[in-house]
Amino acid sequence: MAFSLTKACFPNTNIQVSTRTASETLGWTSNTGSLYISISHYFFPKDADLNAIYNFVADGNTAFISAIQMDSSFLAGMYSNMLHAEIFTHMMPVSLTKTSLHLQDTSSAKNTYSYFYLPFASYFSKTDSIISRTLGYNQFNKPNCIVIFWGKGRLYLHCDARAMSNYFLLSGNNAEYFTRLMQWMPQNPSVIYWDDFYRRNSVAGKDGSGSGLAFLFTLPALAMAFILLIFLLLIYMLVGAKRRQRIVPVIKAPENASVKFAEAIAGLYLNQKDNKTIAEKMILYFNEYTRAHYFMQANISTAEFNEALSRKSGVAKEWVQNLSLHIHKLQNASQVSDSDLLILNELVQQFYKSRK
């Protein structure tokens, strides 16, 4: 739609559609009354293209550039800066609404141009009043269209290319907005260069590579997501780099041999009522205990053993002698009565309780 309106505004002018960079299109021109028009989502030309545009305008030509985002170095070269709202709409989504813009001295309701979409919120936050003048405003009355007097020519900058879209221009009388913009251009330019390169390749980096990473950083939502991902990855690496606590192996708790022994004794007593076998098991367990704790081989019949066991265990010598005599008695007996078994158990338990 914008291209058709341009032909209607300049019916006698040759319009050349350029599919090349600005340096290739404008670098060799010798015209001093031509017009260069570039309408794209993102405008990130290479340094050589920026210099070509500067020189083209300085030689007495006119350039009209409209983009949602522009290269900051390009704007800085014109002592300007732009605050684009697209990144903020991704961070804090806004609802669709009726939004409008107007040109200079046409802020009344009948001279505004509106449609239903995201608000026109981008604007030029910095301009040089000596070399520039404001021509248009967004709905918040912030400048969104300026002209910069550069050398012998003029550079028109518009910070929201949505106003050049078919959707906007076909809404109501919005085509008049574009027509009025073109009325500020030279009336009879010798030639019009209509850019089709940056419209199709606006996501390419300044090096012209068009790499995936360059594409990512030209889209605010993807750029923020990528930066957030890198930030979270760094946090994960920093936290993960800290010394992790050594895993404590699970150690099987030692079995309570006394309980097992008691269960075995109880089983023998209840099932067979074999006092002799029970006594032998108790004596065997006692001998194993003295060997494991005091490193002594059981020899209950010797006085030296009894004295050494009393000294190492801390149990009175009389208790050790009584236990030794009773063990000796039961080992030599063919049968063991209930009372003898109870006495043995009492003596053994008393030893366990009195030991160091």
MILUM-419111 format. One record per residue: residue in three letters; x negated, y negated, z of N, C-alpha, C in turn. Coordinates in pm, whole numbers, plus 50000, padded with zeros to 5 digits. Each point is the difference from the previous one (the first is absolute). Layout:
// MILUM-419111
ALAXYZXYZXYZ/...
// end
This chain:
// MILUM-419111
MET499175012150000500834987950000499134987450000/ALA498944999850082499124988350005499324997749865/PHE499635010949933499354998649870500974994049898/SER501255004450002501004994749907500274985350027/LEU500064996450130500204985950033498814991549955/THR498815005650009498814992649955500084997349850/LYS500425010049923500154997949855501074989649970/ALA501045000050083501064990149979499534986050036/CYS499154998850100499504986950041498984994549901/PHE499275009149932498964995649905500235007149867/PRO501044996549929500365007349877498984998449887/ASN499244989350003499064997549890498575003750035/THR499805006750110498645003250044499745014949984/ASN498825003149955499595014049986499695005850137/ILE500655011150034499785006750129499225012849975/GLN498825000650058499155011849985500035008050131/VAL500425012549989500035008850118498615005950018/SER499414997350116498635004450027500005012450089/THR499335010049954499855012350080498575001250053/ARG499274989049997498615000050046499874990850121/THR498835000550062499764991750118499954985349961/ALA500054991550102499984985649973498704995649934/SER498905006350041498714996249940499955003949852/GLU500625011249965500025004149861501004991949919/THR501074995750064501024992349929499644985349986/LEU499514994250109499764985550003498544996249982/GLY499115009650013498574996749998499524994449869/TRP500675003649890499504995749868500904989549935/THR501054995850072500904990249938499394986050000/SER500234992649895499514986249990501164990150001/ASN501225005250022501174991250003499984991450126/THR500584988349989500084991050115501444996450034/GLY500935006749936501414997250028500825012650008/SER499395011050043500695012950005500535002650140/LEU500865010350011500655003550126499795014850029/TYR499585002950120499785013950044501035003150109/ILE500805010449981501045003950096499745014150049/SER499935001650132499785013250060501025001850113/ILE500835010349986501005003350101499795014650041/SER499625002250125499695013750045500305001450148/HIS500015012350045500235002450143498764996150080/TYR498845004849956498744996950066499054993949898/PHE499314989550039499064993349910498625000250065/PHE499205010149962498665001650055498995001249885/PRO499724989249931499065000649888498555001050047/LYS499145004149910498575000650029499434985850000/ASP498804998850054499364986950008499854993549863/ALA499675008249901499854994649864501324994549949/ASP501115006650036501324995349957500374987050071/LEU499634999050130500274987750074499284988249937/ASN498755002049966499224989249937500594996249865/ALA500505010049928500614997249870501254991450016/ILE500795002850103501214992150025499634985850042/TYR499004998750090499564986850042499564991749879/ASN499185006049917499474992749884501094996949899/PHE500915009449983501104998149906500834987850039/VAL500344998850128500794988750047499184987149996/ALA498775000850042499144988050003499814994049862/ASP500095008349895499804995049863501234992949945/GLY501074999450076501194992749955501185008949970/ASN499955012650038501115009149977500855001350127/THR501075007749989500925001950111500165014850029/ALA500055003550128500215013950041501145000650102/PHE500875009649981501105002450096499855014250051/ILE499765001450131499785013250060501005001950114/SER500765010749991500975003450105499765014250044/ALA499835001950131499755013450055500465000550144/ILE500365011750046500415001750140498784999250091/GLN498885005349951498734998950073498924995649902/MET499174990650046498904995149918498685002050072/ASP498975001249922498665001550054499644987750082/SER499595002150125499684988850089498824991849949/SER499035006549935498864992549947500434991049884/PHE500985004649924500524991749891500664987550057/LEU500815001650105500674988750063498994990850069/ALA499005006150064498994991950069499244991249902/GLY499815005149878499334991949899500804987749964/MET501325000350025500864988549975500374992950130/TYR499265003050106500204993950131501435002450051/SER500485012249977501365003550041499995013350072/ASN501125002850063500175012950067501495003549998/MET500295012849991501385004449991500315010050111/LEU501154998650061500475009650099501155007649937/HIS499715012549962501055007949934500775008050105/ALA501285000949980500895006150100500165014949981/GLU499465005649895500245014149973499455009050109/ILE498814996650051499395008450104500824999650128/PHE500644988550028500794998950122501325007549988/THR500545000849880501245007649982499775014850019/HIS498765004749976499675014050027499795002350148/MET499414990350068499765001450144501304998450079/MET500834990449959501274997550067501084999449893/PRO500555011749963500985000449891501154990450023/VAL500394993149892501124990750008501115004949909/SER501194995650027501165004249923500124991749873/LEU500665005849902500294992549879500984988950033/THR499814988649936500844988550027500034990949878/LYS500814990250004500014990149894498854990550022/THR499104999549906498804991750014499914990549881/SER499354988850021499994989849895498694992449998/LEU499804992449892498884990849988500454988349915/HIS499244989450003500374988049924498744992649959/LEU500184991749902498894991949950500014986350066/GLN498994992349972499864987050063501224991149972/ASP500494993550108501134990749992501305006849958/THR500085013350020501265007049968500385009150115/SER499864995250121500285008350116501485000750035/SER500874992749930501425000850027500535013649960/ALA501135003650056500535013649981500255003149853/LYS500454990449923500335002949860498765001549913/ASN498844996150051498775001049922499055010850051/THR500495008550090499195011150047500285012249914/TYR499035009149996500125012149918499835012050094/SER501005008350006500035010750101500415013349939/TYR499725010450075500495013549970499935008350128/PHE500525012149993500095008550119498835009850001/TYR499044997450088498825008650009499244996350127/LEU498745004150007499164996150114499724985049993/PRO499854993550114499834985450001498754995549924/PHE500114988549935498834993349943499254993450117/ALA498995006650051499324995050120498534996449976/SER499445003949887498594996749972499864985149972/TYR498864994650036499784985749975498514996950005/PHE499654988349948498614995450004499764993050133/SER499185006250082499744994650134498944989150000/LYS499264998949890498954989849992499884995149857/THR499994987249982499784993849869499174987350019/ASP499364995949893499234987650002500884989049940/SER500434990750083500924989649954499374990749897/ILE498695000049990499344991149905500145005349857/ILE499915013249984500025005649865501265008249972/SER500935001150095501185008249979501274992850039/ARG501115005349950501314994350032501005011550008/THR500934998950094501015010550018501164997749905/LEU500425011149934501094999249903501245007850042/GLY499825010350085501145008250038499875005250142/TYR501155004150055500075004450139500855012750011/ASN499725007850106500845011650028501174995850088/GLN500795009750045501194996850078499684994050136/PHE498755001750045499574994350127499324986349980/ASN500154995049878499444986949964498474999850009/LYS499385011549975498555001149994499574999949852/PRO498874993849968499594999149859499655013649941/ASN500655003249890499705012849934499584998049854/CYS499964987649957499544997149865499234986850002/ILE498775000449951499174988050001499314998449865/VAL499564988049972499184997449882498684994350049/ILE498925004649941498664995650036499384993449877/PHE499574987950017499354992549891498515003450002/TRP499605007649900498635005449997499334995749871/GLY499004991450012499334995149880500984992249914/LYS500115004149873500914993349906501365006949991/GLY500135011450069501245007749988500735001450131/ARG500995008849996500845002350117500175015250022/LEU500015003450128500225013950039501245000550088/TYR501025007249954501235001650077499975013650071/LEU500234999750129500005012350079501365001950064/HIS500535012049987501305003550058499795012850083/CYS500414999750127499615011050090501075010850019/ASP500995000849912500975011050010500525003449862/ALA499385010249938500365003849864501395006049991/ARG500645002750114501375005249994500944989949936/ALA499654987350008500824989549938499915000649848/MET499085008149945499875001749855500565013549955/SER500565007750094500515013449966501344999149930/ASN500355010449928501295000449931501164999250099/TYR499845006550113501075000150099500324985950047/PHE498974992150024500224986350047500514991149886/LEU499355000749885500344990849892501385002649942/LEU500505012250013501335003349947501104997750102/SER499624995550121500994997150103500434985549992/GLY501294997849982500534986449996499334991749892/ASN499624988050034499324990949906498514999350027/ASN499445011050053498594999950039499054998849882/ALA500485002949878499144998249883499574985449987/GLU500834991250053499674985749997498754997050082/TYR499785008250106498824997950085498735001749918/PHE499945010849922498815002549917499874989449891/THR501134996249942499974989949894499464986750053/ARG500414996450121499534987450057498495000750033/LEU499545012050040498565001650021499234997749870/MET500525005649891499324998649871500034985649949/GLN500954992050048500054986049957498804992150050/TRP499335005050105498794993350048498775003749917/MET500115010449917498875003849916499904990349882/PRO498885000449927499884991549881501165002549903/GLN500514989749938501175001549914499715008449876/ASN498874997949941499675007349877498595006050009/PRO499825010550081498675006250009499605006149867/SER498714999549973499515005449873500215015249993/VAL499875006750112500225014550008500315003650144/ILE500825010350016500325005050135499445014150013/TYR499155001850100499465013450030500865006050110/TRP500785010049965500885006850097499285012350054/ASP499664999550127499215010950059500835012650018/ASP499465011049952500625013050026499005009550065/PHE498784995050024498975008450062500205000950151/TYR500114988750067500125000250146501385005150044/ARG500984998549912501305005750033499935015250006/ARG499235005949911499885014649996498865005250087/ASN499004991750025498825004650073499774991850127/SER501064995150059499854991450117499515007450122/VAL500035013549998499545007550116498525003149992/ALA499344996349891498575002749986499214991050091/GLY498875005250048499134992050085499274989649916/LYS499274991250069499284989549929498905005649911/ASP499585012350033498985006149916500615006749877/GLY501364999549993500675005749885500075014950002/SER499595006350109499955014550005501385006250009/GLY500924993250069501325005850018499955012850080/SER499045001450088499865012250079501145001650096/GLY500145012150055501085002550094499914991250123/LEU498774997650047499844991750119500334985449969/ALA499614995449885500344986349961501514998549985/PHE500635010149943501464999749987500654999650138/LEU499475007950091500585000650135499944986550068/PHE498904992949988499834987450071500724988449934/THR500545002249883500804989449940501475001250038/LEU500375011150061501375001950048500004998850151/PRO500624990050055499904997350144500445011750087/ALA501105006549964500495011050084498995011350006/LEU499455003849884499015010749996498704995750066/ALA499634987549982498784995050063500105000550151/MET501144995850055500175000450145500045014250052/ALA500665008949924500055014050041498605006249999/PHE499194996649899498655005349992499134994850115/ILE500124987050027499224994250111500415006250133/LEU501315001950018500495006150124499495014350013/LEU499965007349887499515013750001498535000450040/ILE499194990949943498594999450034499824996550147/PHE500814990750050499914995950141500325011550093/LEU501075007449970500375011450083498955011149991/LEU499425001749882498955010149984498784996550084/LEU499644987250004498854995750082500285002350148/ILE501234997150043500355002350140499915014850033/TYR500495008449908499955014450022498555004850009/MET499154994749915498605004250001499304995550128/LEU500314987650045499384995150123500455008050121/VAL501285002950005500515007850113499485014349994/GLY499985005549878499535013849986498525001650024/ALA499254988949984498555000650019499615000850147/LYS500924996450087499695000950143499805014750039/ARG499205001850105499685013550043501245007050050/ARG500325011049937501175007550042499675008250124/GLN500985002050083499815008250120499775014449960/ARG498985005950059499695013849968501125009150046/ILE500375009049914501085009150032499555009550112/VAL500765000350106499675008650113500525014149970/PRO499105009749995500455013649969500905005550110/VAL500945008049957500915006350096499295011950063/ILE499804999250130499335010750073501045008450070/LYS499935012549975500965009150061499785000450151/ALA501074997950070499914999850146499565013750051/PRO499135000250100499555012950053501175007750063/GLU499955012749976501075008550054499815002050149/ASN501095000350066499995002450145499915015150024/ALA498755004650025499805014450018500715005150124/SER500144991350099500665004350123501455003749974/VAL500644991749914501395002949968500125013149925/LYS499095002049902500055012649926499755012050091/PHE499064998050089499705010950093501215003150088/ALA500644989150048501185002250085501105006949923/GLU500164996249872501035006549920499675014949979/ALA498705002549976499615014149982500235008150127/ILE499654994350114500195007050127501485002550026/ALA500794989349974501445001550023500605010649911/GLY499485000449874500525010349910499685014050047/LEU498775002050043499625013250051500835004050122/TYR500184990550090500715002950123501475003449974/LEU500614992049911501425002049977500285012349915/ASN499155002149901500285010949907499545013750051/GLN498825000550065499445013050038499835001850151/LYS499954989050071499735000350145498735008050028/ASP498934996649921498715006850011499064991050078/ASN499995001350133499194991350085498525001749976/LYS499555012249970498595002649976499494992149879/THR500775000549892499614992649880500024985050023/ILE501004995550078500104985750030498784995550079/ALA499605007950096498844996750084498744999549914/GLU499865009549910498815000249914499954987649911/LYS501144995949948500044988049917499634987650080/MET500514999150123499684988550085498514999550032/ILE499455011850030498565000650030499174996549877/LEU500425005049882499284997249876500024984949970/TYR501134993850020500124985749975499124992150097/PHE499955004550129499184993150100498525001149965/ASN499585011849957498595001949962499624991249879/GLU500954998849903499754991749884499914985250039/TYR500794996350099499994986150048498654996550063/THR499485009050084498714997550065498864999849898/ARG500115008249898498965000049897500024987049920/ALA501214995049962500124988149917499664987350076/HIS500364999450131499834987650074498704999450080/TYR499545011550045498814999950087498855008049940/PHE500215005349879498955007549931499465011550086/MET500945007550054499645011250087500685012549951/GLN499225010849991500565013049966500615006150125/ALA501215004449989500725005150117499305012450057/ASN499704999050127499445011550074500494998650144/ILE501255003050014500694997150125499385007550120/SER499325010949972499525008350111498754994650067/THR499334990649939498754995150057500224987650083/ALA499284999050110500114988450088499394987649935/GLU498955002149917499374988649934500984993049905/PHE500825007849932500994994449908501024991750077/ASN500465005950115501004992750079499454986750052/GLU498745000250044499414987850052499814989649889/ALA499545004549882499784990849887501334994349952/LEU501055008549993501314995249955500574989750098/SER499805002550131500484990450100499284986849987/ARG498715000649973499214987849989500384992049875/LYS500205006549887500314993149876501444995049995/SER500915007450056501414996449992500454990850113/GLY499255000150112500404992050115501065006750086/VAL500345012449970500995007550078499295006350121/ALA500674999950110499405005650123499545014349978/LYS498865003250062499415013249982500935011050049/GLU500764997450106500915010150054501095003549898/TRP500544989549928501035002549899499445008149885/VAL498774997149960499395007649890499775014550041/GLN499535002250123499785013750047501315007750008/ASN501064993650054501295006950009500515003649860/LEU499844990749904500435002749862499205011349940/SER498695000350026499145010549945500385013650057/LEU500235000650131500365012850063501335005049947/HIS500974990949983501315004449953499935004649854/ILE499194993149919499845004349861499355013849995/HIS498975001850082499315013050004500955011150042/LYS500884996650096500955009950049500975004249889/LEU500534990049927500995003349897499385006949879/GLN498734997049972499335006749888499815014950025/ASN499825003650126499785014150035501295007550031/ALA501124992650011501265006650036500655005649873/SER500685011550018500705006149888501344993149974/GLN500604994950108501254992749988499914987250082/VAL500794990049955500004987050068501434996950041/SER500174997350129501324996850052500364985549971/ASP501264996750023500454986349978499314990350096/SER499825004350127499364991250098498554997449964/ASP499275010449952498604998149960499924990249880/LEU500955001249910500014991149882500264985650041/LEU500904997950096500294986550048498814993950072/ILE499295008550081498804995050069498944995749899/LEU499805008149894499024996449896500374986749935/ASN501274998449968500444987649936499804988050091/GLU500275001850133499824989050094498554996250012/LEU499095010050006498584997250012499454993049874/VAL500435004549882499524994049875500494985449988/GLN501294998050032500544986449990499334990650101/GLN499695005350119499324991850100498604996149953/PHE499375009049924498664997049946500104988749898/TYR501005001049911500174989649898500284986350062/LYS500785000050108500364987450063498844993950077/SER499115008550054498924995150086498724996849924/ARG499945003949872498744998149926499784985249972/LYS498734996749972499634986149968500474996649859/
// end
